[in-house]
Amino acid sequence: MARLEGKIAIITGAAQGMGAAHARLFIEEGAKVVITDLNTEKGEAVAKELGENALFVKQNVTTEQDWATVVAKAEEVFGPVNVLVNNAGITMSKSLLETTEEEYRRIVDINQVSVFLGMKAVIPSMQKAEGGSIVNISSMNGIVAGAVGYTDTKFAVRGITKAAAMECSHYGIRVNSVHPGVIETPMIVQEDTKAQVEEFAKHIPLKRMAKPEEVSNLVLYLASDESSYSTGSEFIVDGGLTAM
């Protein structure tokens, strides 16, 4: 039997990169998947590619109303949700002194507040489903320091994961965080940063960036019943960087 047979999942930021890789693997493993993103063109293209078990819903993850719409649409089309992957996020690499208040609040809203809103919106649906799994995508910078703004929010994701895991355990809902290192996605390998990232990759113990699918395999495990005794934990996929 497929590893996610009967599962109904919401994956945010799934129009490209890691989110799209997660969606493809989830569909292959038998799930029905609601793909969300602000990029309608790419999101609809991914949903079309994945077929009748995929649905695209345009979403701003920082608004409570959009979350309510996504969960309601998922229930209407597929049924109660039992997997949420909070994948949407942005990076920022400015110094503390250069970062404006507006920029800081934006990254907090997208990387941190969206995770709170997503869990709050989906838990009642998971209660209907009599259980579920929430996978919050953090970063290795939720374990070790990186840029101001990005690091702060990724540590926060790690913290809210633990708090939510304790609160949700009696609902049969598990909550875990995934901490990727340098992943070969469009957000990371942009023309203005590509050379810098490739140079940095030489110093990773495994000597390369990860493919998005390598993160997806871990997310799949946490979404499935195979990880039934894991909650409130960090799962690191960084090629050994945080072990240095």
DOPA-609416 format. One record per residue (C-alpha): chain; x, y, z; residue in three letters. Coordinates in steps of 0.05 Angstrom, whole numbers, plus 32768, in hexadecimal, padded with zeros to 4 digits. Each point is the difference from the previous one (the first is absolute). Layout:
// residues N
+-----+------+------+------+------+
! mol !   xx !   yy !   zz ! type !
+-----+------+------+------+------+
!   A !    X !    Y !    Z !  ALA !
...
+-----+------+------+------+------+
***
This chain:
// residues 244
+-----+------+------+------+------+
! mol !   xx !   yy !   zz ! type !
+-----+------+------+------+------+
!   A ! 8000 ! 8000 ! 8000 !  MET !
!   A ! 8017 ! 8047 ! 7FF2 !  ALA !
!   A ! 801E ! 8022 ! 803D !  ARG !
!   A ! 7FCD ! 803A ! 8000 !  LEU !
!   A ! 7FC3 ! 7FDA ! 7FE8 !  GLU !
!   A ! 7FC2 ! 8023 ! 801B !  GLY !
!   A ! 8026 ! 803E ! 8017 !  LYS !
!   A ! 7FE8 ! 8046 ! 7FEF !  ILE !
!   A ! 8037 ! 8034 ! 8002 !  ALA !
!   A ! 800A ! 804B ! 7FFB !  ILE !
!   A ! 8045 ! 8016 ! 7FE9 !  ILE !
!   A ! 800F ! 804B ! 7FFF !  THR !
!   A ! 8032 ! 8022 ! 7FD2 !  GLY !
!   A ! 7FF8 ! 7FC4 ! 7FD1 !  ALA !
!   A ! 8003 ! 8023 ! 7FBC !  ALA !
!   A ! 804A ! 7FF0 ! 7FF9 !  GLN !
!   A ! 803E ! 7FE9 ! 8025 !  GLY !
!   A ! 7FFA ! 7FD4 ! 803D !  MET !
!   A ! 7FB5 ! 800A ! 8006 !  GLY !
!   A ! 7FF4 ! 7FE6 ! 7FB9 !  ALA !
!   A ! 802F ! 7FC5 ! 800E !  ALA !
!   A ! 7FD8 ! 7FEF ! 803F !  HIS !
!   A ! 7FBF ! 8003 ! 7FD9 !  ALA !
!   A ! 8019 ! 7FD2 ! 7FC9 !  ARG !
!   A ! 8018 ! 7FCC ! 8031 !  LEU !
!   A ! 7FC0 ! 8003 ! 8029 !  PHE !
!   A ! 7FD6 ! 7FF4 ! 7FC2 !  ILE !
!   A ! 802D ! 7FC5 ! 7FEC !  GLU !
!   A ! 7FF5 ! 7FE3 ! 8045 !  GLU !
!   A ! 7FB4 ! 8004 ! 7FFC !  GLY !
!   A ! 7FEE ! 8042 ! 8022 !  ALA !
!   A ! 7FCF ! 8034 ! 7FE8 !  LYS !
!   A ! 8023 ! 8043 ! 8003 !  VAL !
!   A ! 7FEB ! 8049 ! 8004 !  VAL !
!   A ! 8039 ! 802A ! 7FE4 !  ILE !
!   A ! 8002 ! 8049 ! 8016 !  THR !
!   A ! 802A ! 803B ! 7FEA !  ASP !
!   A ! 7FFB ! 8048 ! 7FEA !  LEU !
!   A ! 801B ! 7FEE ! 7FBB !  ASN !
!   A ! 7FC0 ! 7FEB ! 7FDD !  THR !
!   A ! 8020 ! 7FEF ! 7FBD !  GLU !
!   A ! 8034 ! 7FD0 ! 801C !  LYS !
!   A ! 7FD1 ! 7FE4 ! 8035 !  GLY !
!   A ! 7FCA ! 7FEF ! 7FCD !  GLU !
!   A ! 8035 ! 7FE1 ! 7FD3 !  ALA !
!   A ! 8018 ! 7FD2 ! 8038 !  VAL !
!   A ! 7FB9 ! 7FEC ! 8012 !  ALA !
!   A ! 7FF0 ! 7FF1 ! 7FB6 !  LYS !
!   A ! 8040 ! 7FD6 ! 7FFA !  GLU !
!   A ! 7FEC ! 7FD7 ! 803E !  LEU !
!   A ! 7FB9 ! 7FF1 ! 7FEA !  GLY !
!   A ! 7FBD ! 7FF8 ! 8021 !  GLU !
!   A ! 801D ! 7FF3 ! 8046 !  ASN !
!   A ! 801F ! 8046 ! 8002 !  ALA !
!   A ! 7FDD ! 8042 ! 8009 !  LEU !
!   A ! 801E ! 8046 ! 7FFD !  PHE !
!   A ! 7FE6 ! 8038 ! 802D !  VAL !
!   A ! 8020 ! 8045 ! 7FFE !  LYS !
!   A ! 8013 ! 8014 ! 8046 !  GLN !
!   A ! 8022 ! 8036 ! 8028 !  ASN !
!   A ! 8019 ! 7FD8 ! 803B !  VAL !
!   A ! 8003 ! 803D ! 802D !  THR !
!   A ! 7FB4 ! 800B ! 8001 !  THR !
!   A ! 7FD0 ! 7FD9 ! 802C !  GLU !
!   A ! 7FC8 ! 8006 ! 7FCC !  GLN !
!   A ! 802A ! 7FDF ! 7FCA !  ASP !
!   A ! 800F ! 7FC6 ! 802F !  TRP !
!   A ! 7FB6 ! 7FF7 ! 800F !  ALA !
!   A ! 7FF2 ! 7FFF ! 7FB4 !  THR !
!   A ! 8037 ! 7FCC ! 7FF3 !  VAL !
!   A ! 7FE8 ! 7FD0 ! 8036 !  VAL !
!   A ! 7FB7 ! 8008 ! 7FEC !  ALA !
!   A ! 8012 ! 7FF2 ! 7FB7 !  LYS !
!   A ! 8028 ! 7FC3 ! 8013 !  ALA !
!   A ! 7FC6 ! 7FE4 ! 8028 !  GLU !
!   A ! 7FCE ! 8010 ! 7FC9 !  GLU !
!   A ! 8028 ! 7FDD ! 7FC9 !  VAL !
!   A ! 8026 ! 7FC8 ! 8025 !  PHE !
!   A ! 7FE8 ! 7FFC ! 8048 !  GLY !
!   A ! 801E ! 8010 ! 8045 !  PRO !
!   A ! 804A ! 8010 ! 7FFF !  VAL !
!   A ! 8031 ! 7FD2 ! 8023 !  ASN !
!   A ! 8043 ! 801C ! 7FE7 !  VAL !
!   A ! 801A ! 8048 ! 7FFF !  LEU !
!   A ! 8044 ! 8013 ! 7FE5 !  VAL !
!   A ! 8010 ! 8048 ! 8012 !  ASN !
!   A ! 8034 ! 8009 ! 7FC9 !  ASN !
!   A ! 7FF6 ! 8049 ! 7FEA !  ALA !
!   A ! 8039 ! 802E ! 8012 !  GLY !
!   A ! 8031 ! 8035 ! 7FE9 !  ILE !
!   A ! 8049 ! 800F ! 800B !  THR !
!   A ! 8023 ! 8041 ! 8012 !  MET !
!   A ! 804B ! 800B ! 8007 !  SER !
!   A ! 8006 ! 8049 ! 8016 !  LYS !
!   A ! 8025 ! 8015 ! 803E !  SER !
!   A ! 7FDA ! 8015 ! 803F !  LEU !
!   A ! 8013 ! 8049 ! 7FF6 !  LEU !
!   A ! 7FEA ! 7FFF ! 7FB7 !  GLU !
!   A ! 7FBD ! 7FDD ! 800C !  THR !
!   A ! 7FC4 ! 802E ! 8004 !  THR !
!   A ! 7FC6 ! 7FF4 ! 802F !  GLU !
!   A ! 7FD3 ! 7FF3 ! 7FC4 !  GLU !
!   A ! 802F ! 7FCB ! 7FE5 !  GLU !
!   A ! 8006 ! 7FDF ! 8044 !  TYR !
!   A ! 7FB5 ! 7FFD ! 800B !  ARG !
!   A ! 7FF6 ! 7FE3 ! 7FBB !  ARG !
!   A ! 802F ! 7FC5 ! 800B !  ILE !
!   A ! 7FE1 ! 7FF4 ! 8044 !  VAL !
!   A ! 7FBA ! 7FFF ! 7FE2 !  ASP !
!   A ! 8012 ! 7FD1 ! 7FC7 !  ILE !
!   A ! 802F ! 7FD0 ! 8024 !  ASN !
!   A ! 7FE4 ! 8000 ! 8047 !  GLN !
!   A ! 7FB9 ! 801C ! 8005 !  VAL !
!   A ! 7FE9 ! 7FD5 ! 7FC5 !  SER !
!   A ! 8013 ! 7FC1 ! 8026 !  VAL !
!   A ! 7FD6 ! 8016 ! 803C !  PHE !
!   A ! 7FC5 ! 8010 ! 7FD3 !  LEU !
!   A ! 8006 ! 7FC0 ! 7FD9 !  GLY !
!   A ! 8001 ! 7FD3 ! 803D !  MET !
!   A ! 7FC6 ! 8026 ! 8020 !  LYS !
!   A ! 7FD7 ! 7FFA ! 7FC0 !  ALA !
!   A ! 800D ! 7FB6 ! 7FF3 !  VAL !
!   A ! 7FFA ! 7FE2 ! 8046 !  ILE !
!   A ! 7FB3 ! 7FFF ! 8000 !  PRO !
!   A ! 8001 ! 7FDC ! 7FBD !  SER !
!   A ! 8033 ! 7FCD ! 801B !  MET !
!   A ! 7FD3 ! 7FF5 ! 803C !  GLN !
!   A ! 7FC9 ! 7FED ! 7FCF !  LYS !
!   A ! 8031 ! 7FD0 ! 7FE0 !  ALA !
!   A ! 8011 ! 7FE5 ! 8045 !  GLU !
!   A ! 804A ! 8010 ! 7FFC !  GLY !
!   A ! 8035 ! 801C ! 7FD3 !  GLY !
!   A ! 8047 ! 8016 ! 7FF4 !  SER !
!   A ! 801A ! 8047 ! 7FFB !  ILE !
!   A ! 8045 ! 800A ! 7FE1 !  VAL !
!   A ! 801D ! 8045 ! 8009 !  ASN !
!   A ! 803A ! 8010 ! 7FD2 !  ILE !
!   A ! 8035 ! 8026 ! 8027 !  SER !
!   A ! 8049 ! 8002 ! 7FEB !  SER !
!   A ! 8045 ! 7FED ! 801A !  MET !
!   A ! 7FFE ! 8049 ! 8015 !  ASN !
!   A ! 7FCC ! 7FEB ! 8033 !  GLY !
!   A ! 8039 ! 7FD8 ! 801F !  ILE !
!   A ! 803D ! 802D ! 7FF4 !  VAL !
!   A ! 8008 ! 804A ! 7FF2 !  ALA !
!   A ! 7FF7 ! 8020 ! 7FBC !  GLY !
!   A ! 7FE5 ! 8044 ! 7FE8 !  ALA !
!   A ! 7FD6 ! 802C ! 802E !  VAL !
!   A ! 7FB6 ! 7FF9 ! 7FF0 !  GLY !
!   A ! 8007 ! 7FBC ! 7FDE !  TYR !
!   A ! 8022 ! 7FDF ! 803C !  THR !
!   A ! 7FCF ! 801F ! 8032 !  ASP !
!   A ! 7FC3 ! 7FE6 ! 7FDB !  THR !
!   A ! 801C ! 7FBB ! 7FF5 !  LYS !
!   A ! 8011 ! 7FF9 ! 804A !  PHE !
!   A ! 7FB8 ! 8016 ! 800E !  ALA !
!   A ! 7FE5 ! 7FC9 ! 7FD2 !  VAL !
!   A ! 8028 ! 7FCE ! 8028 !  ARG !
!   A ! 7FE3 ! 801B ! 8041 !  GLY !
!   A ! 7FB7 ! 8003 ! 7FEB !  ILE !
!   A ! 8007 ! 7FB9 ! 7FE5 !  THR !
!   A ! 8012 ! 7FE7 ! 8046 !  LYS !
!   A ! 7FC9 ! 8028 ! 8022 !  ALA !
!   A ! 7FCC ! 7FEA ! 7FCE !  ALA !
!   A ! 8017 ! 7FB7 ! 8005 !  ALA !
!   A ! 7FF2 ! 8000 ! 804B !  MET !
!   A ! 7FBD ! 8022 ! 7FF8 !  GLU !
!   A ! 7FE9 ! 7FD4 ! 7FC6 !  CYS !
!   A ! 8017 ! 7FBC ! 8018 !  SER !
!   A ! 7FBE ! 7FF0 ! 8022 !  HIS !
!   A ! 7FDD ! 800D ! 7FBD !  TYR !
!   A ! 802A ! 7FCB ! 7FDE !  GLY !
!   A ! 8024 ! 8037 ! 7FD9 !  ILE !
!   A ! 804B ! 7FFD ! 7FF9 !  ARG !
!   A ! 802A ! 803E ! 7FF2 !  VAL !
!   A ! 8049 ! 7FFE ! 7FE9 !  ASN !
!   A ! 8031 ! 802F ! 7FDF !  SER !
!   A ! 802F ! 7FF4 ! 7FC6 !  VAL !
!   A ! 8041 ! 8026 ! 7FFB !  HIS !
!   A ! 801E ! 8000 ! 7FBA !  PRO !
!   A ! 8045 ! 8019 ! 7FF0 !  GLY !
!   A ! 8014 ! 8019 ! 7FBC !  VAL !
!   A ! 7FCC ! 7FE6 ! 7FCF !  ILE !
!   A ! 8003 ! 800A ! 7FB5 !  GLU !
!   A ! 7FC1 ! 8029 ! 7FF6 !  THR !
!   A ! 7FF0 ! 803F ! 7FD7 !  PRO !
!   A ! 7FFF ! 8029 ! 8040 !  MET !
!   A ! 8048 ! 7FEC ! 8010 !  ILE !
!   A ! 8020 ! 7FFA ! 7FBC !  VAL !
!   A ! 7FF0 ! 8045 ! 7FE5 !  GLN !
!   A ! 802F ! 8020 ! 7FCE !  GLU !
!   A ! 8019 ! 8034 ! 8032 !  ASP !
!   A ! 8010 ! 7FCB ! 8035 !  THR !
!   A ! 800E ! 7FC1 ! 7FD7 !  LYS !
!   A ! 804C ! 8005 ! 8000 !  ALA !
!   A ! 8002 ! 800F ! 804B !  GLN !
!   A ! 7FD2 ! 7FC5 ! 8010 !  VAL !
!   A ! 8028 ! 7FD0 ! 7FD4 !  GLU !
!   A ! 8040 ! 8016 ! 8023 !  GLU !
!   A ! 7FE1 ! 7FF6 ! 8044 !  PHE !
!   A ! 7FE8 ! 7FBA ! 7FEC !  ALA !
!   A ! 8049 ! 7FEA ! 7FFA !  LYS !
!   A ! 8005 ! 8007 ! 804C !  HIS !
!   A ! 7FC4 ! 7FD3 ! 800F !  ILE !
!   A ! 8019 ! 7FBD ! 801C !  PRO !
!   A ! 7FDB ! 7FDB ! 7FC7 !  LEU !
!   A ! 801E ! 8032 ! 7FCE !  LYS !
!   A ! 7FBF ! 8013 ! 7FDD !  ARG !
!   A ! 7FBD ! 8021 ! 8006 !  MET !
!   A ! 7FC3 ! 7FD4 ! 800B !  ALA !
!   A ! 7FCB ! 7FF4 ! 7FCC !  LYS !
!   A ! 7FB9 ! 8014 ! 8016 !  PRO !
!   A ! 7FEB ! 7FB7 ! 7FFB !  GLU !
!   A ! 8031 ! 7FEE ! 8038 !  GLU !
!   A ! 7FD9 ! 802E ! 802F !  VAL !
!   A ! 7FBE ! 7FE5 ! 7FE5 !  SER !
!   A ! 8013 ! 7FB9 ! 8014 !  ASN !
!   A ! 8006 ! 8018 ! 8048 !  LEU !
!   A ! 7FBF ! 8028 ! 7FFD !  VAL !
!   A ! 7FDD ! 7FC3 ! 7FE4 !  LEU !
!   A ! 8018 ! 7FD6 ! 803B !  TYR !
!   A ! 7FE5 ! 8033 ! 8031 !  LEU !
!   A ! 7FBD ! 8006 ! 7FDB !  ALA !
!   A ! 7FF7 ! 7FB5 ! 7FFF !  SER !
!   A ! 7FEC ! 7FD1 ! 8038 !  ASP !
!   A ! 8048 ! 7FE5 ! 7FFF !  GLU !
!   A ! 8013 ! 8039 ! 802F !  SER !
!   A ! 7FC5 ! 7FF2 ! 8030 !  SER !
!   A ! 802B ! 8008 ! 803F !  TYR !
!   A ! 8025 ! 8040 ! 7FEB !  SER !
!   A ! 7FE6 ! 8043 ! 8017 !  THR !
!   A ! 801F ! 8041 ! 8019 !  GLY !
!   A ! 8042 ! 7FEF ! 7FDE !  SER !
!   A ! 8032 ! 801E ! 7FD0 !  GLU !
!   A ! 8014 ! 7FD9 ! 7FC2 !  PHE !
!   A ! 8040 ! 801C ! 7FDF !  ILE !
!   A ! 8011 ! 7FF5 ! 7FB7 !  VAL !
!   A ! 803F ! 802B ! 7FF5 !  ASP !
!   A ! 8037 ! 7FD3 ! 7FE5 !  GLY !
!   A ! 8024 ! 8004 ! 8044 !  GLY !
!   A ! 8005 ! 804C ! 8006 !  LEU !
!   A ! 7FE6 ! 8006 ! 8047 !  THR !
!   A ! 802C ! 7FC6 ! 8016 !  ALA !
!   A ! 803F ! 8028 ! 7FF1 !  MET !
+-----+------+------+------+------+
***
